[in-house]
Amino acid sequence: MNKEEFISSGLLELYAMGISSPEETNMVEDYLKNHPEVKRELDEIEKSLEDYAQANAMQPSSSVKEKIFNEIASQPLKDSVPVPVIPISRKEYRIPLFFKIAAALLFILLIESTVLIYSFYNKYHTALNDLTLAQQKIDQQEKSNMAMSTDLDVVTNKYAQPVVLNGTPKEPGAVAKIFWMKNTGQVYIDPSNLPEVPEGKQYQLWAIVDGKPIDGGMIATKKGIYHIQKMKSFGKVDAFAITLEKSGGSPTPTMDEMIVSAKM
């Protein structure tokens, strides 16, 4: 492997903590001799471990220090014995046992922290999705309740004059219902019994006033729960009719596409 792959392999960390196998130790030391970049990386790893150990080290009490020095002073001095110098071909890179233990503990804490954070994230994400779905259902229910309340107000209004629009020969089974407020001229329509609208088409309400058709507005027929819709207001009306027009409506009614109608 090249030096970049070797650095990222994790062998330097094992070597620095003194837990690499003999084969891994030989491989690391070969790379240390031939690649200065690997040596610099090892120095950084050892420095990080030492910094961590020093940051978390505990100072012994003064009484402990005194006992240790007294014990050393009480030992008799022995004749100096020359220590043979053994040449080594490889430089040994080792760190104290305390640093090794500290590094192992740090590694374990890092893994546990990662698992804990991942678990909390999953729980938070699930709870957030559940909360969003619940809020959407609440919003839909509130809109439905508001629409039903409006429908009830229209139907029970003492000034509301209901008008049933029956189907024409084009759609004999079609039915629509209009509520015309005699005191204000406001018009409401219940389109729930109209046939399904073809693609690119839309229903349009017409009021016949003095023999002329006047646009009463476009009717929404989106699939789902139909609610009574407010249309344009008319102070005087001779008849109502609904035609099937292109989406967006037409300035004049298409008589061949009249679906329902009723006289007042």
Secondary structure, 3 states (H helix, E strand, C coil): CCHHHHHCCCHHHHHHHCCCCHHHHHHHHHHHHHCHHHHHHHHHHHHHHHHHHHHCCCCCCHHHHHHHHHHHHHCCCCCCCCCCCCCCCCCCCCCCHHHHHHHHHHHHHHHHHHHHHHHHHHHHHHHHHHHHHHHHHHHHHHHHHHHHHHHHHHHHCCCEEEEEEEECCCCCCCEEEEEEECCCCCEEEECCCCCCCCCCEEEEEEEEECCEEEEEEEECCCCCCCCCEECCCCCCCCEEEEEEEECCCCCCCCHHHEEEEEEC
